[in-house]
Amino acid sequence: MRIFFSTIITIGLTLQSCSSSNEAFKHYGPEAVDQSKAISMEEMVKQFNQNPQADTFTFYAPIVNVCQAAGCWVNVQKADGDLMRIRFKDHFGIPPKSPTGNVAYFHGVAYYDTISVALQKHFLEDGHAPQSEIDKITAPKIELNFMADGVLINPSSSEKKK
């Protein structure tokens, strides 16, 4: 009987320690994000470019910029230095004051999209970019985008994924 109770207590403590590892993370969106299935953003971009039909991913990356108007998009930086915009399905948002530099986990769909001049300028305005940067936009561009249906953000830590 003592072994039985010891086993139950050990299992309970293990489950508690596993769940407490996600306590600092805040979830947004309709879809749960499974961190254990996350790949790096670089790996996600590589896999998507090799096979665009396999478009659903869970990946992690540090947040570079957040929409300051409504928290309706974030930017993450790709290995080539370009930014990738992540929009949120059904217009859910994250707090506009979410700290940048923090690693977030995203679940959703990758896709290429043509971004009009007006939309590029709108994104820059939402991000509080200087007018000189906004004025430089003169042509539409095709870019890799991501439509997230779930996000996990650690709002209090800028620790990189290990």
FENURTA-V16973 format. One line per field, one symbol per residue. ss: DSSP state (@ for helix, = for strand, . for the rest). psi: psi as a letter, one per 20 degrees, with the letter a starting at -180 (. if undefined). Layout:
BEGIN
ss = ???
psi = ???
END
This chain:
BEGIN
ss = .@@@@@@@@@@@@@@@@@@@....====......@@@.==@@@@@@@@@@.....===========......=====.....======@@@...........=============.@@@@@@@@@@....@@@@@.....==============........
psi = hhhghggggggghghghghihihhqppqrhpqpohijqrqhghggggghhnihnipqprqqqphqpoigjkirqqqprhjiqqpporpqkkrrrphjpqqiqpqpqpbpqqqqporgghghgghghjkqqhhhghioiqqqpqprpopjqpppoijqkpqp.
END
